[in-house]
Amino acid sequence: MFPEELVRQAERLLDRLRAESVTLATAESCTGGLLSGLLTGIAGASDVLERGWVTYSNEAKVEELGVEPGLIAAHGAVSAEVARAMAVGALERSSADVAAAVTGIAGPGGGTAGKPVGLVHLAALRRGGSPRHHELRLGNIGRQQVRLQSLAAALALIETVL
């Protein structure tokens, strides 16, 4: 289902999480659960994947993750601020040690001049630490490619907080 290199990257992350006895929670918007799906496609992921949320709507981000509505109003759902708040909310609402969040515009529509298709904000946070943020500007490379490249970036960002 996923490209082999992406699966290998996910396997390396799961191995590292296990080696460090660290658990992970995910909060996803534009990837629609693909990050959790990628990880759970690998046998033994339940050792370290604590839970995941698909919070596609703004309402879900607010209700499920505690993202402040004013934050979404001020910055938009696709923003560094909301990605960080999603990661913080996932960590606060789970027993995981690390949380990761993805929000973006996968296309083909939905983009604007200020927030074009292919804009993705990712955040990762380790309990007791500060959220790290990464922005992707992938362009209109196709919905599937935006989502797949977002997964690779999310796995890499999670590594930075371990």
PyRosetta script that sets phi, psi and omega in degrees:
from pyrosetta import init, pose_from_sequence

init()
pose = pose_from_sequence("MFPEELVRQAERLLDRLRAESVTLATAESCTGGLLSGLLTGIAGASDVLERGWVTYSNEAKVEELGVEPGLIAAHGAVSAEVARAMAVGALERSSADVAAAVTGIAGPGGGTAGKPVGLVHLAALRRGGSPRHHELRLGNIGRQQVRLQSLAAALALIETVL")
pose.set_psi(1, -40.7)
pose.set_omega(1, -179.6)
pose.set_phi(2, -108.0)
pose.set_psi(2, 152.4)
pose.set_omega(2, 176.0)
pose.set_phi(3, -57.8)
pose.set_psi(3, 143.8)
pose.set_omega(3, -175.2)
pose.set_phi(4, -57.2)
pose.set_psi(4, -41.3)
pose.set_omega(4, -179.6)
pose.set_phi(5, -63.3)
pose.set_psi(5, -37.0)
pose.set_omega(5, 177.8)
pose.set_phi(6, -66.3)
pose.set_psi(6, -40.3)
pose.set_omega(6, 177.4)
pose.set_phi(7, -63.1)
pose.set_psi(7, -43.9)
pose.set_omega(7, 178.7)
pose.set_phi(8, -62.2)
pose.set_psi(8, -40.6)
pose.set_omega(8, 177.6)
pose.set_phi(9, -61.9)
pose.set_psi(9, -42.2)
pose.set_omega(9, 178.3)
pose.set_phi(10, -65.7)
pose.set_psi(10, -40.2)
pose.set_omega(10, 177.7)
pose.set_phi(11, -61.2)
pose.set_psi(11, -42.5)
pose.set_omega(11, 178.6)
pose.set_phi(12, -62.4)
pose.set_psi(12, -41.0)
pose.set_omega(12, 178.6)
pose.set_phi(13, -64.4)
pose.set_psi(13, -46.0)
pose.set_omega(13, 179.5)
pose.set_phi(14, -60.0)
pose.set_psi(14, -41.4)
pose.set_omega(14, 177.8)
pose.set_phi(15, -61.4)
pose.set_psi(15, -41.6)
pose.set_omega(15, 179.8)
pose.set_phi(16, -67.8)
pose.set_psi(16, -42.2)
pose.set_omega(16, 177.0)
pose.set_phi(17, -58.3)
pose.set_psi(17, -45.2)
pose.set_omega(17, 178.3)
pose.set_phi(18, -61.9)
pose.set_psi(18, -45.5)
pose.set_omega(18, -177.7)
pose.set_phi(19, -60.8)
pose.set_psi(19, -32.3)
pose.set_omega(19, -178.6)
pose.set_phi(20, -97.9)
pose.set_psi(20, 3.2)
pose.set_omega(20, -178.2)
pose.set_phi(21, 53.2)
pose.set_psi(21, 48.8)
pose.set_omega(21, -177.3)
pose.set_phi(22, -117.2)
pose.set_psi(22, 136.7)
pose.set_omega(22, 177.0)
pose.set_phi(23, -106.3)
pose.set_psi(23, 158.5)
pose.set_omega(23, -172.2)
pose.set_phi(24, -128.5)
pose.set_psi(24, 140.9)
pose.set_omega(24, 168.7)
pose.set_phi(25, -122.3)
pose.set_psi(25, 146.5)
pose.set_omega(25, 179.7)
pose.set_phi(26, -121.5)
pose.set_psi(26, 148.0)
pose.set_omega(26, 174.4)
pose.set_phi(27, -132.6)
pose.set_psi(27, 114.7)
pose.set_omega(27, -171.8)
pose.set_phi(28, -123.4)
pose.set_psi(28, 144.2)
pose.set_omega(28, 172.0)
pose.set_phi(29, -119.0)
pose.set_psi(29, -82.4)
pose.set_omega(29, -174.0)
pose.set_phi(30, -64.5)
pose.set_psi(30, -23.0)
pose.set_omega(30, 178.3)
pose.set_phi(31, -85.1)
pose.set_psi(31, -9.4)
pose.set_omega(31, 170.0)
pose.set_phi(32, 53.3)
pose.set_psi(32, 32.9)
pose.set_omega(32, 178.6)
pose.set_phi(33, 95.2)
pose.set_psi(33, 0.8)
pose.set_omega(33, -179.3)
pose.set_phi(34, -65.1)
pose.set_psi(34, -32.3)
pose.set_omega(34, 178.2)
pose.set_phi(35, -63.5)
pose.set_psi(35, -48.5)
pose.set_omega(35, 176.0)
pose.set_phi(36, -63.5)
pose.set_psi(36, -39.3)
pose.set_omega(36, 178.9)
pose.set_phi(37, -63.4)
pose.set_psi(37, -41.2)
pose.set_omega(37, 177.0)
pose.set_phi(38, -60.9)
pose.set_psi(38, -47.6)
pose.set_omega(38, -178.3)
pose.set_phi(39, -67.0)
pose.set_psi(39, -42.9)
pose.set_omega(39, -177.6)
pose.set_phi(40, -75.9)
pose.set_psi(40, -10.9)
pose.set_omega(40, 173.5)
pose.set_phi(41, -73.1)
pose.set_psi(41, -8.6)
pose.set_omega(41, -179.3)
pose.set_phi(42, -104.4)
pose.set_psi(42, 125.1)
pose.set_omega(42, -178.3)
pose.set_phi(43, -56.2)
pose.set_psi(43, 135.2)
pose.set_omega(43, 177.7)
pose.set_phi(44, 89.5)
pose.set_psi(44, 2.4)
pose.set_omega(44, -179.2)
pose.set_phi(45, -61.0)
pose.set_psi(45, -25.6)
pose.set_omega(45, -178.8)
pose.set_phi(46, -63.4)
pose.set_psi(46, -15.9)
pose.set_omega(46, 175.3)
pose.set_phi(47, -61.6)
pose.set_psi(47, -32.0)
pose.set_omega(47, -171.5)
pose.set_phi(48, -130.1)
pose.set_psi(48, -18.5)
pose.set_omega(48, 177.9)
pose.set_phi(49, -86.3)
pose.set_psi(49, 109.9)
pose.set_omega(49, -173.7)
pose.set_phi(50, -80.8)
pose.set_psi(50, -45.6)
pose.set_omega(50, 177.3)
pose.set_phi(51, -174.3)
pose.set_psi(51, 169.9)
pose.set_omega(51, 177.7)
pose.set_phi(52, -148.5)
pose.set_psi(52, 151.7)
pose.set_omega(52, 177.0)
pose.set_phi(53, -120.9)
pose.set_psi(53, 142.7)
pose.set_omega(53, 165.2)
pose.set_phi(54, -109.8)
pose.set_psi(54, 108.3)
pose.set_omega(54, -177.6)
pose.set_phi(55, -116.8)
pose.set_psi(55, 74.6)
pose.set_omega(55, -173.7)
pose.set_phi(56, -72.3)
pose.set_psi(56, -37.8)
pose.set_omega(56, -179.1)
pose.set_phi(57, -92.5)
pose.set_psi(57, 160.2)
pose.set_omega(57, 175.1)
pose.set_phi(58, -61.5)
pose.set_psi(58, -39.9)
pose.set_omega(58, 179.4)
pose.set_phi(59, -58.5)
pose.set_psi(59, -41.7)
pose.set_omega(59, 178.9)
pose.set_phi(60, -66.2)
pose.set_psi(60, -38.7)
pose.set_omega(60, 177.9)
pose.set_phi(61, -60.5)
pose.set_psi(61, -40.5)
pose.set_omega(61, -179.5)
pose.set_phi(62, -71.6)
pose.set_psi(62, -52.3)
pose.set_omega(62, -174.3)
pose.set_phi(63, -70.4)
pose.set_psi(63, -43.3)
pose.set_omega(63, -173.2)
pose.set_phi(64, -86.7)
pose.set_psi(64, -33.8)
pose.set_omega(64, -174.0)
pose.set_phi(65, -114.2)
pose.set_psi(65, -7.2)
pose.set_omega(65, 178.7)
pose.set_phi(66, 76.2)
pose.set_psi(66, 20.3)
pose.set_omega(66, 176.2)
pose.set_phi(67, -65.7)
pose.set_psi(67, 130.9)
pose.set_omega(67, -179.4)
pose.set_phi(68, -67.1)
pose.set_psi(68, 129.7)
pose.set_omega(68, 178.5)
pose.set_phi(69, -56.6)
pose.set_psi(69, -35.5)
pose.set_omega(69, 179.0)
pose.set_phi(70, -63.8)
pose.set_psi(70, -31.1)
pose.set_omega(70, 177.7)
pose.set_phi(71, -66.8)
pose.set_psi(71, -43.2)
pose.set_omega(71, 177.5)
pose.set_phi(72, -66.2)
pose.set_psi(72, -42.6)
pose.set_omega(72, 179.5)
pose.set_phi(73, -61.8)
pose.set_psi(73, -40.2)
pose.set_omega(73, -176.3)
pose.set_phi(74, -77.2)
pose.set_psi(74, -37.2)
pose.set_omega(74, -171.6)
pose.set_phi(75, -117.7)
pose.set_psi(75, -15.8)
pose.set_omega(75, -175.5)
pose.set_phi(76, 88.2)
pose.set_psi(76, 155.4)
pose.set_omega(76, -178.8)
pose.set_phi(77, -64.9)
pose.set_psi(77, -29.4)
pose.set_omega(77, 178.8)
pose.set_phi(78, -98.5)
pose.set_psi(78, 87.9)
pose.set_omega(78, -177.8)
pose.set_phi(79, -157.9)
pose.set_psi(79, 159.7)
pose.set_omega(79, 176.0)
pose.set_phi(80, -60.5)
pose.set_psi(80, -40.6)
pose.set_omega(80, -176.9)
pose.set_phi(81, -62.8)
pose.set_psi(81, -43.5)
pose.set_omega(81, -179.0)
pose.set_phi(82, -72.6)
pose.set_psi(82, -38.5)
pose.set_omega(82, 176.8)
pose.set_phi(83, -59.5)
pose.set_psi(83, -44.8)
pose.set_omega(83, 178.6)
pose.set_phi(84, -62.6)
pose.set_psi(84, -43.4)
pose.set_omega(84, 180.0)
pose.set_phi(85, -64.3)
pose.set_psi(85, -35.7)
pose.set_omega(85, 176.9)
pose.set_phi(86, -63.8)
pose.set_psi(86, -44.0)
pose.set_omega(86, 179.4)
pose.set_phi(87, -64.9)
pose.set_psi(87, -43.4)
pose.set_omega(87, 178.3)
pose.set_phi(88, -61.4)
pose.set_psi(88, -45.5)
pose.set_omega(88, 179.8)
pose.set_phi(89, -61.9)
pose.set_psi(89, -40.0)
pose.set_omega(89, 178.4)
pose.set_phi(90, -64.9)
pose.set_psi(90, -38.7)
pose.set_omega(90, 179.3)
pose.set_phi(91, -69.1)
pose.set_psi(91, -41.9)
pose.set_omega(91, -179.6)
pose.set_phi(92, -66.4)
pose.set_psi(92, -28.6)
pose.set_omega(92, -175.4)
pose.set_phi(93, -101.1)
pose.set_psi(93, 16.1)
pose.set_omega(93, 179.7)
pose.set_phi(94, -140.8)
pose.set_psi(94, 175.1)
pose.set_omega(94, 173.7)
pose.set_phi(95, -102.1)
pose.set_psi(95, 11.8)
pose.set_omega(95, -179.1)
pose.set_phi(96, -67.9)
pose.set_psi(96, 159.1)
pose.set_omega(96, 176.7)
pose.set_phi(97, -90.3)
pose.set_psi(97, -26.9)
pose.set_omega(97, -176.7)
pose.set_phi(98, -134.8)
pose.set_psi(98, 144.5)
pose.set_omega(98, 174.2)
pose.set_phi(99, -131.3)
pose.set_psi(99, 148.7)
pose.set_omega(99, 176.9)
pose.set_phi(100, -133.4)
pose.set_psi(100, 145.3)
pose.set_omega(100, -178.9)
pose.set_phi(101, -134.7)
pose.set_psi(101, 148.0)
pose.set_omega(101, 178.4)
pose.set_phi(102, -137.0)
pose.set_psi(102, 129.7)
pose.set_omega(102, 174.2)
pose.set_phi(103, -144.1)
pose.set_psi(103, 136.8)
pose.set_omega(103, -176.8)
pose.set_phi(104, -172.5)
pose.set_psi(104, -173.0)
pose.set_omega(104, -180.0)
pose.set_phi(105, -119.3)
pose.set_psi(105, 101.7)
pose.set_omega(105, -175.7)
pose.set_phi(106, -82.2)
pose.set_psi(106, -21.5)
pose.set_omega(106, 177.3)
pose.set_phi(107, 87.7)
pose.set_psi(107, -175.1)
pose.set_omega(107, 7.0)
pose.set_phi(108, -77.0)
pose.set_psi(108, -17.3)
pose.set_omega(108, 177.5)
pose.set_phi(109, -106.1)
pose.set_psi(109, -173.9)
pose.set_omega(109, 174.5)
pose.set_phi(110, 95.4)
pose.set_psi(110, -10.2)
pose.set_omega(110, -179.6)
pose.set_phi(111, -84.2)
pose.set_psi(111, 161.2)
pose.set_omega(111, 174.4)
pose.set_phi(112, -133.2)
pose.set_psi(112, 176.7)
pose.set_omega(112, 178.0)
pose.set_phi(113, -60.7)
pose.set_psi(113, -41.5)
pose.set_omega(113, -179.2)
pose.set_phi(114, -78.9)
pose.set_psi(114, -28.3)
pose.set_omega(114, -179.5)
pose.set_phi(115, -133.7)
pose.set_psi(115, 83.5)
pose.set_omega(115, -175.0)
pose.set_phi(116, -76.8)
pose.set_psi(116, 163.0)
pose.set_omega(116, 171.6)
pose.set_phi(117, -55.1)
pose.set_psi(117, 137.0)
pose.set_omega(117, -178.8)
pose.set_phi(118, 95.9)
pose.set_psi(118, -2.8)
pose.set_omega(118, 175.4)
pose.set_phi(119, -81.6)
pose.set_psi(119, 125.1)
pose.set_omega(119, -179.5)
pose.set_phi(120, -136.1)
pose.set_psi(120, 134.0)
pose.set_omega(120, 174.5)
pose.set_phi(121, -112.7)
pose.set_psi(121, 132.7)
pose.set_omega(121, 179.1)
pose.set_phi(122, -124.9)
pose.set_psi(122, 149.1)
pose.set_omega(122, 176.0)
pose.set_phi(123, -142.5)
pose.set_psi(123, 147.9)
pose.set_omega(123, 174.9)
pose.set_phi(124, -141.7)
pose.set_psi(124, 149.2)
pose.set_omega(124, -172.6)
pose.set_phi(125, -150.3)
pose.set_psi(125, 135.2)
pose.set_omega(125, 171.5)
pose.set_phi(126, -103.8)
pose.set_psi(126, 140.3)
pose.set_omega(126, -179.6)
pose.set_phi(127, -50.2)
pose.set_psi(127, 129.4)
pose.set_omega(127, -178.9)
pose.set_phi(128, 87.1)
pose.set_psi(128, -4.9)
pose.set_omega(128, -178.6)
pose.set_phi(129, -109.5)
pose.set_psi(129, -173.4)
pose.set_omega(129, 177.5)
pose.set_phi(130, -103.8)
pose.set_psi(130, 144.8)
pose.set_omega(130, 180.0)
pose.set_phi(131, -64.4)
pose.set_psi(131, 138.9)
pose.set_omega(131, 171.8)
pose.set_phi(132, -102.5)
pose.set_psi(132, 145.6)
pose.set_omega(132, -176.4)
pose.set_phi(133, -125.1)
pose.set_psi(133, 146.2)
pose.set_omega(133, 173.2)
pose.set_phi(134, -140.3)
pose.set_psi(134, 135.8)
pose.set_omega(134, 178.2)
pose.set_phi(135, -111.8)
pose.set_psi(135, 133.9)
pose.set_omega(135, 173.6)
pose.set_phi(136, -111.2)
pose.set_psi(136, 139.2)
pose.set_omega(136, 170.9)
pose.set_phi(137, -126.5)
pose.set_psi(137, 86.4)
pose.set_omega(137, -171.1)
pose.set_phi(138, -87.5)
pose.set_psi(138, -17.2)
pose.set_omega(138, -175.0)
pose.set_phi(139, 78.3)
pose.set_psi(139, -179.5)
pose.set_omega(139, -177.2)
pose.set_phi(140, -85.0)
pose.set_psi(140, 71.6)
pose.set_omega(140, -175.9)
pose.set_phi(141, -94.6)
pose.set_psi(141, 5.7)
pose.set_omega(141, -178.5)
pose.set_phi(142, 104.8)
pose.set_psi(142, 140.4)
pose.set_omega(142, -175.2)
pose.set_phi(143, -54.4)
pose.set_psi(143, -47.0)
pose.set_omega(143, -177.3)
pose.set_phi(144, -63.6)
pose.set_psi(144, -42.9)
pose.set_omega(144, -179.3)
pose.set_phi(145, -67.5)
pose.set_psi(145, -38.1)
pose.set_omega(145, 175.9)
pose.set_phi(146, -59.4)
pose.set_psi(146, -45.2)
pose.set_omega(146, -177.8)
pose.set_phi(147, -67.5)
pose.set_psi(147, -43.6)
pose.set_omega(147, -179.7)
pose.set_phi(148, -65.6)
pose.set_psi(148, -43.5)
pose.set_omega(148, 179.0)
pose.set_phi(149, -67.2)
pose.set_psi(149, -30.1)
pose.set_omega(149, 175.3)
pose.set_phi(150, -65.9)
pose.set_psi(150, -37.7)
pose.set_omega(150, 177.8)
pose.set_phi(151, -63.0)
pose.set_psi(151, -46.0)
pose.set_omega(151, 179.6)
pose.set_phi(152, -61.2)
pose.set_psi(152, -41.5)
pose.set_omega(152, 179.2)
pose.set_phi(153, -67.2)
pose.set_psi(153, -37.2)
pose.set_omega(153, 179.3)
pose.set_phi(154, -65.3)
pose.set_psi(154, -44.2)
pose.set_omega(154, 178.3)
pose.set_phi(155, -60.0)
pose.set_psi(155, -43.2)
pose.set_omega(155, 179.9)
pose.set_phi(156, -65.3)
pose.set_psi(156, -40.2)
pose.set_omega(156, -179.7)
pose.set_phi(157, -66.9)
pose.set_psi(157, -39.4)
pose.set_omega(157, 177.5)
pose.set_phi(158, -58.4)
pose.set_psi(158, -42.1)
pose.set_omega(158, 179.0)
pose.set_phi(159, -55.2)
pose.set_psi(159, -34.6)
pose.set_omega(159, -175.5)
pose.set_phi(160, -71.5)
pose.set_psi(160, -17.7)
pose.set_omega(160, -179.3)
pose.set_phi(161, -100.8)
pose.set_psi(161, 1.0)
pose.set_omega(161, -179.9)
pose.set_phi(162, -83.1)
pose.dump_pdb("model.pdb")
